[in-house]
Amino acid sequence: MLAQALGRQYVLVRSLTEVAEGGALVPVRRDLVGGRTTAWTSVATHIRERHLAGTPWPAVVVVRPYAFSSKGGLDEVALDHLRHTPARIVFCRPSPAMLAWWAKRQERTAGRARYHGPARRAEAERVLDAVAAVLRERARGDDLHLRLPEPHREHDEGAEPEFAAQFPAAVADLQARVAWWVLRRLSETDPGCLPRQLVPGSRLAQWSELLAADPRALSPASP
């Protein structure tokens, strides 16, 4: 959503993709688990090379937590790439309720024999702690750290219903709010990196008035 609004390339780091010359993503054959960190290494290398060449990569890169984990725990090489990347980092940490929903959904989809929800949730928390520590080490004023709030859920009086297996509307709403929060922070801290206007027809451009008046907008001062 943010990449679309800024007119930049959207890059989702996945096991089965590689960054080719020019920034194009090409399919490759890899182990699904080990390939995660290899894919991130490919992306981090391209970011660094473009930076050194004086032609920064105009992209919004999304890296999910498992890119920094391995079968034995944390992948220190992957974390080191994050530690030294010249790119600006936006770290959005999910709330406990979101992590719990995600773990339960994965368990229901894959089966408990293949995916044990509590163990995977604990692993995700360890990785997120490690990423937060890397950001503290970087101590760069232009990195952004947002701790996502618990999703708002409309409900009748009484016990709140659990998130269902399908993608919750509350989480979908947060995607737009997070993208808008990042855009606002960029406009405040580094306006020169932004285009003069959002890409016409992009979701953020279409929703800009609603998001600007959103009573549940994320605060720019969020820690």
C-alpha positions in Angstrom: 0.0 0.0 0.0 2.8 2.4 0.9 4.9 1.4 -2.2 1.8 1.9 -4.4 1.2 5.4 -3.0 4.8 6.5 -3.4 5.2 4.9 -6.9 8.0 2.6 -5.8 8.8 -1.1 -6.3 7.2 -3.4 -3.7 9.5 -6.2 -2.6 8.3 -9.0 -0.4 11.3 -11.1 0.7 10.4 -14.8 0.0 12.3 -18.0 -0.1 11.7 -18.7 -3.8 12.8 -15.3 -5.1 16.1 -13.7 -5.9 17.0 -10.1 -6.8 18.4 -9.8 -10.3 20.4 -6.9 -11.8 18.3 -3.8 -11.8 16.1 -4.9 -8.9 13.9 -7.3 -10.7 12.7 -10.3 -8.7 13.2 -13.7 -10.4 12.0 -17.1 -9.2 14.6 -19.6 -8.0 14.6 -23.1 -6.4 15.4 -23.1 -2.7 14.7 -24.9 0.5 11.6 -23.2 1.9 13.1 -22.8 5.4 16.7 -22.1 4.7 15.8 -20.0 1.6 14.3 -17.3 3.7 17.6 -16.0 5.0 19.3 -16.5 1.6 16.6 -14.4 0.0 17.1 -11.7 2.6 20.8 -11.8 2.0 20.2 -11.3 -1.7 18.0 -8.2 -1.0 20.3 -6.7 1.6 23.3 -7.1 -0.8 21.4 -5.3 -3.6 20.4 -2.5 -1.2 24.1 -2.1 -0.2 25.4 -2.2 -3.8 22.9 0.4 -5.0 23.8 2.6 -2.1 27.5 2.4 -2.7 26.9 3.2 -6.4 25.0 6.3 -5.4 21.8 5.1 -6.9 19.6 4.0 -3.9 17.0 1.4 -4.7 13.5 3.1 -4.9 11.7 0.2 -3.2 9.6 -0.6 -0.2 11.0 -3.9 1.1 9.0 -6.1 3.5 10.9 -8.6 5.6 9.0 -10.9 7.8 10.5 -12.1 11.1 11.3 -15.7 10.0 14.0 -14.2 7.7 16.1 -13.7 10.8 15.7 -17.2 12.3 17.2 -20.6 11.5 16.6 -24.1 12.7 19.0 -23.6 15.5 17.6 -20.2 16.7 18.5 -16.8 15.5 20.4 -16.3 12.3 23.2 -13.8 13.3 24.3 -13.3 9.7 20.8 -12.2 8.6 20.6 -9.9 11.7 24.0 -8.5 10.8 22.7 -7.6 7.3 19.9 -5.7 9.0 22.3 -4.0 11.5 24.4 -2.6 8.7 21.9 -1.9 5.9 22.0 1.7 4.7 18.3 1.5 4.2 15.9 3.2 6.5 14.1 0.6 8.7 10.5 0.7 9.7 9.9 -1.9 12.5 6.2 -2.6 13.1 5.9 -4.9 16.1 2.6 -6.9 16.2 0.6 -6.9 19.4 0.3 -10.1 21.5 -3.3 -10.6 20.3 -2.2 -10.4 16.6 0.6 -12.9 17.2 -1.7 -15.3 19.0 -4.2 -15.2 16.2 -1.5 -15.7 13.6 -0.1 -18.7 15.4 -3.5 -20.3 15.9 -4.4 -19.7 12.3 -1.1 -21.3 11.1 -1.7 -24.3 13.4 -5.2 -24.8 12.0 -4.0 -24.6 8.5 -0.9 -26.8 8.7 -1.9 -29.1 11.5 -0.4 -29.3 15.0 2.0 -32.0 14.0 3.7 -29.6 11.6 3.1 -26.3 13.3 2.9 -26.0 17.1 1.3 -22.6 17.7 2.7 -21.7 21.2 6.2 -22.7 20.2 6.1 -20.7 17.0 4.7 -17.7 18.7 7.5 -17.9 21.3 10.0 -18.1 18.4 8.5 -15.1 16.7 8.7 -13.1 20.0 12.4 -14.0 20.3 13.1 -12.8 16.7 11.2 -9.6 17.3 13.2 -9.0 20.4 16.4 -9.5 18.4 15.3 -7.1 15.7 14.4 -4.5 18.3 17.9 -4.9 19.8 19.4 -4.4 16.4 17.5 -1.1 16.0 18.8 0.1 19.4 22.4 -0.8 18.3 22.0 1.2 15.0 20.8 4.2 17.0 19.8 5.9 13.7 17.4 8.8 14.1 15.6 8.0 10.9 14.7 4.4 11.7 11.1 4.1 12.8 9.7 1.8 15.5 6.0 1.3 15.9 4.4 -1.1 18.5 1.1 -1.9 17.0 -1.9 -1.6 19.3 -4.3 -4.4 19.9 -6.8 -4.4 17.0 -10.1 -2.7 17.8 -13.0 -5.1 17.7 -16.7 -4.0 17.7 -18.6 -6.3 20.0 -21.7 -6.6 22.1 -21.4 -6.4 25.8 -19.9 -9.6 27.3 -16.9 -11.6 26.2 -15.1 -10.5 23.1 -15.1 -13.1 20.3 -11.8 -14.6 19.3 -10.5 -13.8 15.9 -11.7 -16.4 13.4 -9.4 -18.3 11.0 -10.1 -15.9 8.2 -8.2 -12.6 8.0 -9.7 -10.3 10.6 -11.1 -6.9 9.4 -9.4 -5.3 12.4 -6.0 -6.4 11.1 -6.8 -5.3 7.6 -7.7 -1.8 8.9 -4.4 -1.6 10.7 -2.6 -2.1 7.4 -3.9 1.2 6.1 -3.3 2.9 9.4 0.3 1.7 9.5 1.0 2.8 5.9 -0.5 6.3 6.7 1.5 6.5 9.9 4.7 5.8 8.1 3.9 8.3 5.4 3.2 11.0 8.0 6.5 10.2 9.8 8.4 10.4 6.5 6.8 13.8 5.7 7.8 15.1 9.1 11.4 13.8 9.3 12.5 13.5 5.6 10.1 15.3 3.3 12.8 15.4 0.5 12.4 11.7 0.0 8.8 11.9 -0.9 7.1 12.7 -4.2 5.1 16.0 -4.3 1.9 14.0 -4.3 0.7 10.5 -3.8 0.1 8.4 -6.9 -3.4 9.2 -8.1 -5.7 6.2 -7.8 -3.5 4.6 -5.1 -5.4 3.4 -2.0 -3.8 5.9 0.3 -4.6 8.7 -2.1 -8.2 7.6 -2.3 -8.5 7.2 1.5 -6.3 10.2 2.5 -9.3 12.3 3.8 -10.7 9.4 5.8 -7.3 8.6 7.2 -6.5 12.2 8.1 -9.7 12.3 10.1 -9.5 8.8 11.5 -10.3 8.8 15.2 -8.2 5.7 15.7 -5.2 6.9 13.7 -1.8 5.8 15.1 0.0 8.6 16.8 3.2 9.9 15.2 4.8 9.7 18.6 4.2 6.0 19.0 7.2 4.3 20.6 
